[in-house]
Amino acid sequence: MYVIRKDVPLPPRRSGRKSMIETKYPFGKMEVGDSFVVKVPTSNMKREMTRLRAVASVAQKHFGFKFALRPVEAGVGIWRTQ
């Protein structure tokens, strides 16, 4: 049986994505034309590209910037385009 409680405030929403975007990758500090490289072993390139595209998509929505990803020799390059 469930007890119905009244006047209990809703806790604030927790989002690990924002904190990861703000601390792990420098998306918010980038200017148009800036880039950085995430080192990725070539054996995991496809999976890491997919993961980083998802992270960049969240950053695009959060900061209002546009990013492009390309495989580079050292891993995955991420550029701010807008």
Secondary structure as UniProt FT lines:
FT   HELIX           16..23
FT   HELIX           27..29
FT   TURN            32..33
FT   STRAND          35..39
FT   HELIX           42..44
FT   HELIX           45..63
FT   STRAND          67..72
FT   TURN            73..74
FT   STRAND          75..80
//
